[in-house]
């Protein structure tokens, strides 16, 4: 939960620097768990629209965390010495998502790179 709070509170729109795998994956895990819980609440309250696949609470939550989600993904790409523009490859159906998944699971580049020092050394 700490990784999620750090990404949302302290690094809300920080697209510079690097993010460890742990930071990215724990952020994603907590984000998905909260979103699923909000979808359940939307269903119980009748606020879920089956046609669009979006509920009121889950939609607000997703919009509120759009910037932190992008920033932690960009910092994760920086950790593997890739530009944040690589996120756009996710727009290519199927293949783009697979390429991003491979990038996100790769280990950090050892030592400092053009985006800053290795966050593993700081932790």
Beta strands, then each sheet from edge to edge (+ up, - down):
strand 1: 48-49
strand 2: 54-55
sheet 1: 1+ 2-
end
